[in-house]
Amino acid sequence: MEKISAYIIAYNEADKIRAAVNSVLWADEVVVVDSHSVDGTADVARELGARVVQVDFKGFGDLRNQAMAACQYPWIFSLDSDERCTAEARDEILAIVGSADPRDAYYVPRRNFFMGRWIKHSGYYPDYRQPQLFRQGALVFAPDAVHERYELRSSWPAGYLRHAIWQQPFKNFEEIMHKANRYSSLGAVKLAEAGRRAGMGTAFGHALWAFVQHYLFKRGFLDGWAGFMIAFGNFEGTLYRYAKLHETQSNWQPPESPPLTRAGRGQDEG
């Protein structure tokens, strides 16, 4: 059987990285690609036997390309720090790699856990995001800041695993707000690079559409309050993505504030 590298991208994820690394200890090597965390993420990863590679963050597309370059074995399994491989997915991956004629890349379904429940709708299951099991050289990412595009370099279409890994996309409501802020800033840069323009009406329209898509068309309402919060988080992130683009393009400046002195100061008295 050919060997497998598992890589995990992380930044200030000391509270998540232990479980992520533990879930892929079956791989022949575990590479944690860290972007100079300051909370001990790298220390925890090394303690568990992972090899840590420090990469300056220039966007998720570049980060994934560098993560793949850091892997030394013919097969790569990618994981984010908020994802966990399951025993069933592990066994299916090992069976694929050990088979006679596997495909070059495979999508992996993800089950998301949020607000104490498994999310079954909201566009969060099976949540095929990008191929997460692939041969070296079969996948390359565009240098996008966020929502990175990828190119599959294979004469065969990607396959699909049957068994899911799981993800905890948000550990609490504070993380929803944090991610909405960070990803909207990265998204605004991506929109600007694509030559997009936006006003506040455009921002609200796109945000409302994002909410409707997740809550109604992707049946987020069937996930209860968790589905509502996922839809609202998408509303908020989309609103600020376009609003930040509008802010940059408008280049608002504060009003001038000349120095003020007391009337008469510096003049002779009497």
C-alpha positions in Angstrom: 0.0 0.0 0.0 1.3 3.5 -0.9 1.8 5.8 2.0 -0.5 8.7 3.1 0.3 12.2 4.3 -2.4 14.0 6.3 -2.1 17.8 6.5 -4.0 20.1 8.8 -4.1 23.9 8.3 -4.4 25.9 11.5 -4.0 29.3 13.0 -4.5 29.9 16.8 -6.4 26.6 17.2 -4.8 25.3 20.4 -8.3 24.2 21.6 -9.0 22.2 18.4 -5.7 20.9 17.1 -5.3 18.0 19.5 -8.5 16.3 18.5 -7.8 17.0 14.8 -4.3 15.5 15.0 -5.5 12.5 17.1 -8.0 11.7 14.4 -5.4 11.2 11.7 -2.6 9.4 13.6 -3.3 6.4 11.4 -1.6 8.3 8.5 2.1 7.7 7.7 2.8 11.3 8.6 0.8 14.3 10.0 1.8 17.7 8.8 0.4 20.8 10.6 0.7 23.9 8.5 0.6 26.8 10.9 0.6 30.5 10.2 2.6 31.6 13.2 0.0 31.0 15.9 0.6 32.6 19.2 -1.6 30.4 21.4 0.6 27.2 21.5 -1.0 25.5 18.5 2.4 24.4 17.2 3.5 23.1 20.6 0.5 20.9 20.9 0.9 19.5 17.4 4.6 18.7 18.0 3.7 17.0 21.3 1.4 14.6 19.4 4.1 13.8 16.9 3.1 16.0 14.0 5.6 17.8 11.9 4.9 21.6 12.0 5.6 23.8 9.0 5.3 27.6 9.4 3.7 29.4 6.4 3.0 33.1 6.1 -0.7 33.5 5.4 -1.3 35.0 1.9 -4.7 33.5 1.4 -6.2 30.0 1.7 -5.3 29.0 -1.9 -1.6 29.7 -1.4 -1.8 28.0 2.0 -3.1 24.8 0.6 -0.6 24.7 -2.2 2.2 25.1 0.3 0.6 22.4 2.6 0.6 19.9 -0.3 4.3 20.8 -1.1 5.2 20.0 2.5 3.8 16.5 2.3 6.2 13.7 1.3 4.0 10.7 0.5 2.1 9.8 -2.7 -1.4 10.2 -1.2 -2.6 13.3 0.7 -5.6 13.6 3.0 -6.4 17.2 3.9 -8.2 18.2 7.1 -9.0 21.6 8.7 -8.5 22.1 12.4 -12.2 22.0 13.1 -12.7 18.7 11.3 -12.3 15.2 12.6 -11.7 12.0 10.7 -14.0 9.1 11.7 -13.0 5.4 12.0 -15.4 4.6 9.1 -13.8 7.3 6.8 -10.3 6.1 7.8 -11.1 2.5 6.9 -12.6 3.6 3.5 -9.6 5.7 2.8 -7.1 2.9 3.5 -9.2 0.5 1.4 -9.1 3.0 -1.6 -5.4 3.6 -1.3 -4.8 -0.1 -1.1 -7.0 -1.0 -4.1 -5.8 -2.0 -7.5 -7.1 1.0 -9.5 -8.1 4.0 -7.4 -9.1 7.3 -8.9 -6.7 10.3 -8.4 -9.0 12.3 -6.1 -12.1 11.9 -3.9 -14.6 14.1 -2.3 -15.3 13.4 1.3 -18.8 14.1 2.9 -18.8 16.1 6.1 -21.3 16.0 8.9 -21.6 19.3 10.8 -22.3 19.6 14.5 -23.6 22.9 15.9 -25.7 24.1 18.8 -25.8 20.6 20.3 -27.2 18.8 17.2 -26.1 17.3 13.9 -27.1 19.6 11.0 -29.0 17.7 8.3 -30.0 20.6 6.1 -28.8 24.3 5.6 -26.5 23.1 2.8 -24.3 21.5 5.5 -24.8 17.9 4.6 -23.2 16.1 2.8 -21.2 19.3 2.3 -18.8 18.2 -0.4 -16.4 21.2 -0.4 -13.3 20.1 -2.4 -11.4 16.8 -2.9 -9.8 16.0 0.4 -8.2 12.7 -0.6 -6.0 12.8 -3.6 -2.7 11.8 -5.2 0.3 14.2 -5.1 0.0 16.5 -8.1 -3.7 15.7 -8.8 -4.9 19.0 -7.3 -3.8 22.6 -7.4 -5.4 25.6 -5.9 -5.8 29.2 -7.3 -4.1 31.8 -5.1 -7.5 33.0 -3.8 -7.8 34.7 -0.4 -10.9 32.7 0.6 -13.3 30.2 -1.0 -10.4 28.9 -3.0 -10.9 27.5 -6.4 -9.1 24.4 -7.4 -8.2 22.5 -10.6 -8.3 18.7 -10.8 -5.4 17.4 -12.9 -6.6 14.0 -13.8 -8.1 12.3 -16.8 -10.7 10.8 -14.5 -13.5 12.6 -12.6 -13.1 12.6 -8.8 -14.8 9.9 -6.8 -16.9 10.2 -3.6 -16.4 8.5 -0.3 -19.5 7.1 1.4 -18.5 7.6 5.0 -18.3 11.1 6.4 -15.8 13.0 8.5 -17.3 15.5 10.9 -16.8 19.2 11.5 -17.7 21.7 14.2 -17.9 24.8 12.1 -18.5 27.1 15.1 -17.7 26.3 18.7 -19.9 29.2 19.9 -21.7 32.4 18.7 -18.5 34.4 19.3 -16.8 32.3 16.6 -19.6 32.9 14.2 -19.0 36.7 14.5 -15.2 36.2 14.4 -15.3 34.2 11.2 -17.9 36.5 9.6 -15.5 39.4 10.2 -12.3 37.6 9.1 -13.8 35.9 6.0 -15.7 39.1 4.9 -12.4 41.0 4.9 -10.7 38.3 2.8 -13.8 38.1 0.5 -13.8 41.8 -0.1 -10.2 41.6 -1.3 -11.3 38.7 -3.7 -14.2 40.8 -5.0 -11.9 43.8 -5.6 -9.4 41.6 -7.5 -12.2 40.4 -9.7 -13.1 44.0 -10.6 -16.5 44.0 -8.7 -18.1 47.1 -7.4 -20.7 47.5 -4.7 -22.9 49.9 -2.9 -24.9 49.4 0.3 -28.0 48.4 -1.6 -25.9 45.7 -3.4 -24.5 44.6 0.0 -28.0 44.2 1.5 -29.4 42.4 -1.6 -26.6 39.8 -1.7 -26.9 39.3 2.1 -30.6 38.8 1.9 -30.2 36.3 -0.9 -27.6 34.4 1.1 -30.1 34.1 4.0 -32.9 33.0 1.8 -30.7 30.4 0.1 -29.6 28.8 3.3 -32.8 29.1 5.4 -35.5 28.4 2.7 -34.0 26.7 -0.4 -31.5 24.6 1.5 -34.2 24.0 4.2 -32.3 25.5 7.1 -35.6 26.0 8.9 -35.7 22.2 9.4 -32.6 22.5 11.6 -34.3 24.8 14.1 -32.4 27.6 15.8 -29.1 26.2 14.5 -30.4 26.5 10.9 -31.5 30.1 11.6 -28.1 31.0 13.1 -26.3 29.5 10.1 -28.4 31.4 7.7 -28.0 34.6 9.7 -24.3 34.1 9.9 -24.2 33.9 6.1 -26.3 37.0 5.9 -23.9 38.9 8.1 -20.8 37.6 6.4 -22.1 38.5 3.0 -23.4 41.9 4.0 -20.0 42.9 5.4 -18.1 41.4 2.5 -19.8 43.8 0.1 -20.0 46.6 2.6 -16.2 46.4 3.1 -15.7 46.5 -0.7 -17.9 49.6 -0.9 -16.0 51.2 2.0 -12.6 50.6 0.2 -13.9 51.9 -3.1 -15.5 55.0 -1.5 -12.4 55.9 0.4 -14.3 57.9 3.0 -12.3 60.4 4.8 -13.0 62.0 8.2 -13.9 65.7 8.2 -11.0 68.1 8.7 -10.3 69.0 12.3 -8.0 72.1 12.4 -6.0 72.8 15.6 -7.9 74.9 18.1 -6.4 77.4 20.4 -7.9 79.7 23.0 -9.0 83.0 21.5 -6.5 85.8 22.2 -3.7 83.5 23.3 -0.3 84.8 22.2 -1.6 88.4 21.8 -0.5 91.3 23.9 -3.0 92.3 26.6 -3.8 95.8 27.8 
